[in-house]
Amino acid sequence: MGIAALASPVTALTLVVRIGSVGVAISSLESLVRRADLGPGGLLDGTAQLTRARWLLPFAFLAPPATAVAVTGARLVAALAVVADGGNLAVARAGVIVIAVTTLLLRFRTVLGIHASGTMVMVTFTAAALGEGAGTRRALEYALVFIAAQACLSYVVAGASKLGTRSWRAGQAVTLISSTLMWGNGNRALMLRAHPRLAFALCWATMLGECAVPLALVTPLPVAVALLACAGVFHVVTAMEMGLNSFVWAFWSTYPAIIFCWYALHGAAA
């Protein structure tokens, strides 16, 4: 499939949900393997979070670990179905709706501690479910535009917030992050301390790179593809260095939507 095929809303949204479903399947499988995280005292224990606000009380049925496992299992099956046969419209529609609903339920169960990637998955699949549920070309186009806009906004907000932080501007943030227990790497932190110019360059490359992603909508197509490729490589590197593997699939899945919008903005929609 050539990149020009993404000018079609059907093709673009199909690729969005198939890429996104890979990440959903991985994260769901991780949760099922680490079931203790869903139980009392676990990182994803829903009991305490569901009692923090009255509006969450209707979702109290999600608190038991067995319910969370069942919802996560349904999410995994739906994701595998979309990956395996997402080209089938009926399978894609059913799978995407199940992923959207189960993702929302799990979000209600565990309101706190959700990464930006989890929010992106929720936004992407909710928009895709609405678009595919309606089934019209216009609905698919609206879903793709919304997904692309959300992705671009996420990158800009991330980059701008870093630009407003002194440690990032001073080139210290990457070294500090590498020194943490949760996201760090001791050897990498030592190397960055020994090479402050490299740390400075990495900080500014991250900030400017994130802010530059929306330019993919208005630059020539080869430049747009190069920008998205750089963003994609950035997510792979952070997955390797920080263990943020969910970000790879969550944000990669939005790139077909951005390319679709590029074709639409340049009068080349299929």
Secondary structure, DSSP 8 states (H G I E B T S, - for coil): --GGGGGSHHHHHHHHHHHHHHHHHHHHHHHHHTGGGGSTTSTT-HHHHHTSSGGGGGGGGG-SHHHHHHHHHHHHHHHHHHHHHTTSHHHHHHHHHHHHHHHHHHHHH--SS--HHHHHHHHHHHHHHHHHHH-SHHHHHHHHHHHHHHHHHHHHHHHHHHHT-HHHHTT-HHHHHHTSTTT--HHHHHHHHH-HHHHHHHHHHHHHHHHHGGGGGTS-HHHHHHHHHHHHHHHHHHHHHH--HHHHHHHHTTHHHHHHHHHHHTT---
